[in-house]
């Protein structure tokens, strides 16, 4: 009976097993989950990426992927940031990650829905009200064999079968 329960738990919640009982979490020091993203990090401000950090990383993690998108955009989900091959030793991203294809530590950035490399902050068209922005972090058992400039869909295809754990942070923003 005990073996059956352990097996079921391992299949249903692998991130708890691999992370030693801790679930992977992502957070920002500038807004809480479900809170408002400060203007500084939007197209109405400096349009720089917010500081992010994570914990509860599963053993066996070789790299991370972070995707930020807005499912409330009127034309369908709008991708704001695609960043991948973040080294496993990294547990945070600073404010204002530069829009370079390749960062000093080997991290790569992909194209957002504007067709640009790097972060593009919340910029919902008025009068659509508050939009939700999801920062989705993936812990992977591999480093992606790919160059910079990939789209969200290309990255999601490459990470299939390599996801050890996921974490999500959601912030909201509406235009004045």
N, C-alpha and C positions, 0 to 999 in steps of 0.2 A: 504493500500500500504506500509506504513512504517513497519508494522508488518511482511509482506512478505519479505521485504528486510532484516530486522533484522534476520529473521529465516534463510534465504539463507546464509547470512554472517556467522551465528553461525554454520551452517552445513559445510560450505566450509573452514572456517579458525578458528577452535576451539581454537587453541593456542593463537590467538589474543583476543578472548573473555575471556578466562580463565586467561590470564596473564594481564588483565586490559588494553588491547590495546597494550601491548609490546610483541614482538615476542621473544621467548627464543633464546639465542645466546650462542655459545661456542667459546672460543678463547684461544690462547697461547701467552705468553709474549716472546717466542723465535722464532716464525715464524707467518707470516700472512696467512690468508686463501688463498690458491692457491700458497703459497710461498714454498721455499725449507726448508725442515726439517734439522736443523744443524746436522753435523756428530756426535756430542756427543750423540745424541738420537738414533743412528743406530748401527748395528753390526760392523761398521767400527770405532766406537768410544766407549763410555762407556756403550752403550746399556741400558740406563736408560730412564724411561718415562719422557716426557716433562711436564712442569707445564701447567695445564689447569684450566680455570675458566669459569663460566657461570652466566648468568643473565636472567631476564625476566621469572622467574620461575612461572608457573601457580599456582593459589591457589588450594588447595586440593592435592598438591603433597605430597606423602608419602615416595617416594624413587626415586633414579635414577639408570639407567643402562648406561654404556659406552661400546661401542664396537668399536675396531679399526681393519680395514681390508684393504686388498690390492686387488682390483678387477682386476688388471693388471698382476697378477702372471700367469706364463705360464701353471700351472696345475689347474687353476681355482682360485676363491677367496681364499686368504690366510688370516687367522685370526691371528692378532698380540696381541690382548688384549681383554679380557672379564672381566668386573668388574661390580658388581651388588649389590643391597641392599645398595647403597650409601645413607646415611640418608638425608632426605629432608632439614635438617639444613646446609648441606655441599654445598658450592657453588664453590669449587675448589679442585683440586688434586695437591699436591706438586710435584716437580721434584723428580724422583727416588722413586716412590712408591715401597716398598719392595715386593718381590714375595711370600708373605705369603698367605695362603688360606683365613685367616680371619684377617682383620686389627683391630686395637684397637677400632675403632668406630663401629665395627660390619659389615663393608663393606666386601663383599665376592669376591673372584677372581675365574675365571674359567680357563679352559684349552685353550691354543692357538693352532695353527696348528702344532707346534713342539711337542705338547703333554705335555707342561710345564704349570705350574701355573704362572700367572702374565704376565707382559709386555715382548714382544720380538720386538725389534726395526726393522725398515726397513732394508732389506737385499736382494735387488733384484739381481737375478743371472745375471752376465754379459753374453752376451752383450745386455740385454733386454731394455736398456735405462731407462729413468725416469719412475717410477711407481707413482701412486696416492695412498695416504694413507688417509682413511676416518675415522675420529673420530666422531662416531654417539652417541649423547646423547639423552636418552629417560627419560622424566618425567612421573612417574607412580602414579596412585591413590592407589597403594598397595605396601606392602613389600612382596617380593617373599617368599613363603614357600618352601625353598629349601636349601640344603647345598652347600658348596663350591665345585669347580671343574667341574661345568657344562660347556658344549660346547656352542658356539654361537647359534646353532640351538635349543638347549634345552632352553636357555634363551629366544630366540625369541618366542618360543611356549608359554612359561609361561607369557610373557607380553602381548599377544594378548588380546584385550579388556580392557587393563589397561593403555594405552598410552594417556596422556593428551597433551603432546607436544613433539616435536623433534627439535634437532638442529644439525648442521653438520659443521665440520671443516675439510678442506682437505689440506694436505701438500704433497710435491713431494720430491722424492729422487732418485738418480741414483748412481751406484757404479763408482768408479774412474778407 
